[in-house]
Amino acid sequence: MSLLVDNPIINSPFEEPTCYWAYEEGQPVLKEGRRPAGYYLKARTRGPQMAMLEEEFVPLDLVNTIRKLVKEWRERGYPGVTPITRQLLNHWNNPERERKLFWGCDDGREVMIILEVKGFETEQDRQKEAAAKRWVRAVNHHGEFERWAFALCKDPRQLRTILVKEVKMLCGSRT
């Protein structure tokens, strides 16, 4: 069997991917679902170059978790959005729409998080955080600019927990 795939493009650019090509034991295999987010890690060696098939796949668990939460929120009909945001989402997702958005644009459009990572904090930083939270409340109340959150991370080890919490809050997750 060849390492090449005769038809590598197997999904519409306007819909969520339903399948992807994966390599198992050096051979292309068609898998169902969306390809997990991740990257390939090449071991540091001084010998001959390794083929991509010999590299280790490292999943991006945080990205995959956020994708799952946003997908569940989308499937539940975007609970918690304002009427104007619902009109916009219905417009953007209308299958009869003349100029459809690419699926990749769809993923990033629904949830926006302003994330600040810092250690030392001053009074000016506390005022900036309060202003950012007021701005987020105002934007979400207005309802025409997607769903926003502000998160402050003082300990990088807590970054994953903070982001997942914010996405769950924005998407109204029950888990």
HUWOFEN-V546276 format. One record per residue. RES is the residue in one letter. BURIAL is b if it has 16 or more other ideal C-beta (glycine too) atoms within 10 Angstrom, else e. Layout:
# HUWOFEN-V546276
res=(RES;RES)
burial=(BURIAL;BURIAL)
This chain:
# HUWOFEN-V546276
res=(M;S;L;L;V;D;N;P;I;I;N;S;P;F;E;E;P;T;C;Y;W;A;Y;E;E;G;Q;P;V;L;K;E;G;R;R;P;A;G;Y;Y;L;K;A;R;T;R;G;P;Q;M;A;M;L;E;E;E;F;V;P;L;D;L;V;N;T;I;R;K;L;V;K;E;W;R;E;R;G;Y;P;G;V;T;P;I;T;R;Q;L;L;N;H;W;N;N;P;E;R;E;R;K;L;F;W;G;C;D;D;G;R;E;V;M;I;I;L;E;V;K;G;F;E;T;E;Q;D;R;Q;K;E;A;A;A;K;R;W;V;R;A;V;N;H;H;G;E;F;E;R;W;A;F;A;L;C;K;D;P;R;Q;L;R;T;I;L;V;K;E;V;K;M;L;C;G;S;R;T)
burial=(e;e;e;e;e;e;e;e;e;e;e;e;e;e;e;e;e;e;e;b;e;e;e;e;e;e;e;b;e;e;e;e;e;b;e;e;e;e;e;e;e;e;e;e;e;e;e;e;e;e;e;e;e;e;e;e;e;e;e;e;e;e;e;e;b;b;b;b;b;b;e;e;b;b;e;e;e;b;e;e;b;e;e;e;b;e;e;b;b;e;e;e;e;e;e;e;e;e;e;b;e;e;e;e;e;b;b;e;e;b;b;e;b;e;e;e;e;e;e;e;e;e;e;e;e;e;e;e;b;e;e;b;e;e;e;b;e;e;e;b;e;e;b;e;e;b;b;b;b;b;b;b;b;e;e;e;e;e;e;e;e;b;b;b;e;b;b;b;b;b;b;e;b;e;e)
